[in-house]
Amino acid sequence: MKKNTAAAISMMLLVTCVMVGGVFIYPNQRAARRNAVASGGQMPFATVLACSDSRAPVELIFERGIGEIFVIRVAGNMAMNSDVVGSAEYAVEHLGIPLLVILGHTGWGAVKAAIRGLCARLRSLWLG
């Protein structure tokens, strides 16, 4: 099945309409869906690079179920190592996913820690 970027974007944005309406259905999260995906393979329509923060559960945020989103989670959304880049390449090359979403949130502890560490290193370089 050829995946369509416009359709994928529409499916990700549909959650906005659901949020405004206040009705959440959390589709495709039952045992039957798990079994179908386990035996038939995954066919996600979007890849999401998200923070590892447990307060940002990707499938729940976008109202999606098992096998619908290929999620790459790393502290601070830092796509700077080969593991993260390799996962994104796998999503495109092997799963044919046409859409990559970078999901951010407020209060990033990992980003704050990285900035503090960088500032401390710079201070030590400048001040000796």
C-alpha atoms as an extended CHARMM CRD file, in Angstrom:
* protein
*
       128  EXT
         1         1  MET       CA              0.0000000000        0.0000000000        0.0000000000  PROA      1               0.0000000000
         2         2  LYS       CA              1.4580000000        3.3680000000       -1.0810000000  PROA      2               0.0000000000
         3         3  LYS       CA              1.3090000000        5.8220000000        1.7590000000  PROA      3               0.0000000000
         4         4  ASN       CA              0.1240000000        9.3530000000        1.1220000000  PROA      4               0.0000000000
         5         5  THR       CA              1.7380000000       12.3010000000        2.9170000000  PROA      5               0.0000000000
         6         6  ALA       CA             -1.3700000000       14.5220000000        2.7900000000  PROA      6               0.0000000000
         7         7  ALA       CA             -3.5240000000       11.7240000000        4.2190000000  PROA      7               0.0000000000
         8         8  ALA       CA             -0.9680000000       11.1100000000        6.9730000000  PROA      8               0.0000000000
         9         9  ILE       CA             -0.9640000000       14.8040000000        7.9210000000  PROA      9               0.0000000000
        10        10  SER       CA             -4.7700000000       14.8260000000        7.9780000000  PROA      10              0.0000000000
        11        11  MET       CA             -4.8340000000       11.7850000000       10.2340000000  PROA      11              0.0000000000
        12        12  MET       CA             -2.4030000000       13.4300000000       12.6700000000  PROA      12              0.0000000000
        13        13  LEU       CA             -4.3740000000       16.6910000000       12.6920000000  PROA      13              0.0000000000
        14        14  LEU       CA             -7.6870000000       14.9080000000       13.2740000000  PROA      14              0.0000000000
        15        15  VAL       CA             -6.8120000000       14.8090000000       16.9700000000  PROA      15              0.0000000000
        16        16  THR       CA             -7.3010000000       18.5960000000       17.1040000000  PROA      16              0.0000000000
        17        17  CYS       CA            -10.9530000000       18.1290000000       16.1710000000  PROA      17              0.0000000000
        18        18  VAL       CA            -11.3250000000       15.3700000000       18.7440000000  PROA      18              0.0000000000
        19        19  MET       CA             -9.7390000000       17.5140000000       21.4630000000  PROA      19              0.0000000000
        20        20  VAL       CA            -12.0490000000       20.4290000000       20.7050000000  PROA      20              0.0000000000
        21        21  GLY       CA            -15.0490000000       18.0900000000       20.8510000000  PROA      21              0.0000000000
        22        22  GLY       CA            -13.8080000000       16.5900000000       24.1130000000  PROA      22              0.0000000000
        23        23  VAL       CA            -14.5220000000       12.9880000000       23.0730000000  PROA      23              0.0000000000
        24        24  PHE       CA            -11.5590000000       10.6200000000       23.0970000000  PROA      24              0.0000000000
        25        25  ILE       CA            -11.9870000000        7.1260000000       21.7070000000  PROA      25              0.0000000000
        26        26  TYR       CA             -8.4000000000        5.7910000000       21.6950000000  PROA      26              0.0000000000
        27        27  PRO       CA             -8.8310000000        3.4480000000       18.7230000000  PROA      27              0.0000000000
        28        28  ASN       CA             -6.9670000000        0.2310000000       17.9440000000  PROA      28              0.0000000000
        29        29  GLN       CA             -5.6530000000       -0.4860000000       21.4350000000  PROA      29              0.0000000000
        30        30  ARG       CA             -7.3890000000       -3.7570000000       22.2640000000  PROA      30              0.0000000000
        31        31  ALA       CA             -6.0140000000       -7.3020000000       22.2870000000  PROA      31              0.0000000000
        32        32  ALA       CA             -7.4630000000       -8.0480000000       18.8270000000  PROA      32              0.0000000000
        33        33  ARG       CA             -5.4730000000       -5.1630000000       17.3550000000  PROA      33              0.0000000000
        34        34  ARG       CA             -2.2820000000       -6.3050000000       19.1190000000  PROA      34              0.0000000000
        35        35  ASN       CA             -2.7470000000       -9.7900000000       17.6810000000  PROA      35              0.0000000000
        36        36  ALA       CA             -3.4570000000       -8.4770000000       14.1770000000  PROA      36              0.0000000000
        37        37  VAL       CA             -0.3630000000       -6.2710000000       14.1790000000  PROA      37              0.0000000000
        38        38  ALA       CA              1.7960000000       -9.0200000000       15.6860000000  PROA      38              0.0000000000
        39        39  SER       CA              0.8220000000      -11.4960000000       12.9670000000  PROA      39              0.0000000000
        40        40  GLY       CA              0.2930000000       -9.1260000000       10.0210000000  PROA      40              0.0000000000
        41        41  GLY       CA              3.0630000000       -6.5930000000       10.6130000000  PROA      41              0.0000000000
        42        42  GLN       CA              2.9820000000       -2.9180000000       11.3840000000  PROA      42              0.0000000000
        43        43  MET       CA              1.8510000000       -0.3200000000        8.8610000000  PROA      43              0.0000000000
        44        44  PRO       CA              2.3370000000        3.0500000000       10.5610000000  PROA      44              0.0000000000
        45        45  PHE       CA              1.4270000000        6.1680000000        8.6100000000  PROA      45              0.0000000000
        46        46  ALA       CA              3.6390000000        8.5790000000       10.5650000000  PROA      46              0.0000000000
        47        47  THR       CA              6.9280000000        8.6510000000       12.4410000000  PROA      47              0.0000000000
        48        48  VAL       CA              7.1120000000       10.7630000000       15.5840000000  PROA      48              0.0000000000
        49        49  LEU       CA             10.3870000000       11.8250000000       17.1800000000  PROA      49              0.0000000000
        50        50  ALA       CA              9.3990000000       12.5030000000       20.7620000000  PROA      50              0.0000000000
        51        51  CYS       CA             10.9660000000       13.0850000000       24.1360000000  PROA      51              0.0000000000
        52        52  SER       CA             11.2800000000       10.1290000000       26.5030000000  PROA      52              0.0000000000
        53        53  ASP       CA              9.2850000000       12.0920000000       29.0820000000  PROA      53              0.0000000000
        54        54  SER       CA              6.4620000000        9.8820000000       30.3570000000  PROA      54              0.0000000000
        55        55  ARG       CA              4.1360000000       12.8970000000       30.4530000000  PROA      55              0.0000000000
        56        56  ALA       CA              4.0330000000       12.9950000000       26.6400000000  PROA      56              0.0000000000
        57        57  PRO       CA              2.5010000000        9.6460000000       25.5350000000  PROA      57              0.0000000000
        58        58  VAL       CA              2.5550000000        9.9160000000       21.7400000000  PROA      58              0.0000000000
        59        59  GLU       CA             -0.2370000000        7.4650000000       20.8510000000  PROA      59              0.0000000000
        60        60  LEU       CA             -2.5790000000        9.0520000000       23.3730000000  PROA      60              0.0000000000
        61        61  ILE       CA             -1.7360000000       12.6100000000       22.3000000000  PROA      61              0.0000000000
        62        62  PHE       CA             -2.5600000000       11.8170000000       18.6680000000  PROA      62              0.0000000000
        63        63  GLU       CA             -5.4840000000        9.4470000000       19.4210000000  PROA      63              0.0000000000
        64        64  ARG       CA             -3.7820000000        6.5450000000       17.6640000000  PROA      64              0.0000000000
        65        65  GLY       CA             -3.4840000000        2.8720000000       18.4000000000  PROA      65              0.0000000000
        66        66  ILE       CA             -1.0790000000       -0.0170000000       18.1410000000  PROA      66              0.0000000000
        67        67  GLY       CA              0.8430000000       -0.1060000000       14.8710000000  PROA      67              0.0000000000
        68        68  GLU       CA             -0.3440000000        3.2830000000       13.6120000000  PROA      68              0.0000000000
        69        69  ILE       CA              2.5980000000        5.4910000000       14.6250000000  PROA      69              0.0000000000
        70        70  PHE       CA              6.3090000000        4.6070000000       14.5550000000  PROA      70              0.0000000000
        71        71  VAL       CA              7.6190000000        6.3260000000       17.6800000000  PROA      71              0.0000000000
        72        72  ILE       CA             11.2570000000        7.2200000000       18.3100000000  PROA      72              0.0000000000
        73        73  ARG       CA             11.7030000000        8.4320000000       21.8870000000  PROA      73              0.0000000000
        74        74  VAL       CA             14.8850000000       10.0040000000       23.2130000000  PROA      74              0.0000000000
        75        75  ALA       CA             15.5230000000       12.4320000000       26.0450000000  PROA      75              0.0000000000
        76        76  GLY       CA             15.3050000000       15.9760000000       24.7250000000  PROA      76              0.0000000000
        77        77  ASN       CA             14.3910000000       14.8920000000       21.1610000000  PROA      77              0.0000000000
        78        78  MET       CA             18.0870000000       14.9520000000       20.3020000000  PROA      78              0.0000000000
        79        79  ALA       CA             18.4290000000       13.3080000000       16.8800000000  PROA      79              0.0000000000
        80        80  MET       CA             22.1870000000       13.5450000000       16.9920000000  PROA      80              0.0000000000
        81        81  ASN       CA             23.2930000000        9.9290000000       17.1860000000  PROA      81              0.0000000000
        82        82  SER       CA             23.2510000000        7.0690000000       14.7310000000  PROA      82              0.0000000000
        83        83  ASP       CA             20.6270000000        5.1090000000       16.6930000000  PROA      83              0.0000000000
        84        84  VAL       CA             18.0150000000        7.8380000000       16.3300000000  PROA      84              0.0000000000
        85        85  VAL       CA             18.9200000000        8.6340000000       12.7250000000  PROA      85              0.0000000000
        86        86  GLY       CA             18.9630000000        4.9160000000       11.9050000000  PROA      86              0.0000000000
        87        87  SER       CA             15.4790000000        4.4870000000       13.3650000000  PROA      87              0.0000000000
        88        88  ALA       CA             14.1660000000        7.3610000000       11.2470000000  PROA      88              0.0000000000
        89        89  GLU       CA             15.8400000000        5.9120000000        8.1450000000  PROA      89              0.0000000000
        90        90  TYR       CA             14.2660000000        2.5160000000        8.8780000000  PROA      90              0.0000000000
        91        91  ALA       CA             10.8480000000        4.1690000000        9.1150000000  PROA      91              0.0000000000
        92        92  VAL       CA             11.2390000000        5.7550000000        5.6820000000  PROA      92              0.0000000000
        93        93  GLU       CA             13.1450000000        3.0720000000        3.8050000000  PROA      93              0.0000000000
        94        94  HSD       CA             11.5980000000       -0.1280000000        5.1690000000  PROA      94              0.0000000000
        95        95  LEU       CA              8.1620000000        0.9150000000        6.3790000000  PROA      95              0.0000000000
        96        96  GLY       CA              7.5320000000        3.5450000000        3.6790000000  PROA      96              0.0000000000
        97        97  ILE       CA              6.3230000000        6.1630000000        6.1580000000  PROA      97              0.0000000000
        98        98  PRO       CA              5.8620000000        9.5300000000        4.3960000000  PROA      98              0.0000000000
        99        99  LEU       CA              5.6050000000       11.8150000000        7.4400000000  PROA      99              0.0000000000
       100       100  LEU       CA              8.0310000000       12.7330000000       10.2480000000  PROA      100             0.0000000000
       101       101  VAL       CA              6.6600000000       14.7480000000       13.1670000000  PROA      101             0.0000000000
       102       102  ILE       CA              8.9440000000       16.2970000000       15.7740000000  PROA      102             0.0000000000
       103       103  LEU       CA              6.9180000000       16.4870000000       18.9850000000  PROA      103             0.0000000000
       104       104  GLY       CA              7.9600000000       18.9860000000       21.6170000000  PROA      104             0.0000000000
       105       105  HSD       CA              6.5570000000       19.8390000000       25.0180000000  PROA      105             0.0000000000
       106       106  THR       CA              7.1800000000       22.3310000000       27.8030000000  PROA      106             0.0000000000
       107       107  GLY       CA              9.4200000000       21.7970000000       30.8020000000  PROA      107             0.0000000000
       108       108  TRP       CA             12.0990000000       19.7050000000       29.0890000000  PROA      108             0.0000000000
       109       109  GLY       CA             14.3530000000       18.4670000000       31.8720000000  PROA      109             0.0000000000
       110       110  ALA       CA             16.8400000000       16.9190000000       29.4150000000  PROA      110             0.0000000000
       111       111  VAL       CA             17.2080000000       20.1430000000       27.4340000000  PROA      111             0.0000000000
       112       112  LYS       CA             17.5820000000       22.2220000000       30.5930000000  PROA      112             0.0000000000
       113       113  ALA       CA             20.2540000000       19.8250000000       31.8990000000  PROA      113             0.0000000000
       114       114  ALA       CA             22.1420000000       19.9570000000       28.5840000000  PROA      114             0.0000000000
       115       115  ILE       CA             22.0890000000       23.7500000000       28.5950000000  PROA      115             0.0000000000
       116       116  ARG       CA             23.2890000000       23.8670000000       32.2220000000  PROA      116             0.0000000000
       117       117  GLY       CA             26.1130000000       21.4630000000       31.3560000000  PROA      117             0.0000000000
       118       118  LEU       CA             27.1080000000       23.4760000000       28.2950000000  PROA      118             0.0000000000
       119       119  CYS       CA             27.0770000000       26.7280000000       30.2680000000  PROA      119             0.0000000000
       120       120  ALA       CA             29.2380000000       25.1720000000       32.9930000000  PROA      120             0.0000000000
       121       121  ARG       CA             31.7750000000       23.9560000000       30.4160000000  PROA      121             0.0000000000
       122       122  LEU       CA             31.8870000000       27.3510000000       28.7080000000  PROA      122             0.0000000000
       123       123  ARG       CA             32.3540000000       29.1400000000       32.0460000000  PROA      123             0.0000000000
       124       124  SER       CA             35.2610000000       26.8500000000       32.9310000000  PROA      124             0.0000000000
       125       125  LEU       CA             36.8560000000       27.4670000000       29.5140000000  PROA      125             0.0000000000
       126       126  TRP       CA             36.4780000000       31.2240000000       29.7410000000  PROA      126             0.0000000000
       127       127  LEU       CA             37.3280000000       31.6460000000       33.4160000000  PROA      127             0.0000000000
       128       128  GLY       CA             39.8640000000       28.8330000000       33.6960000000  PROA      128             0.0000000000
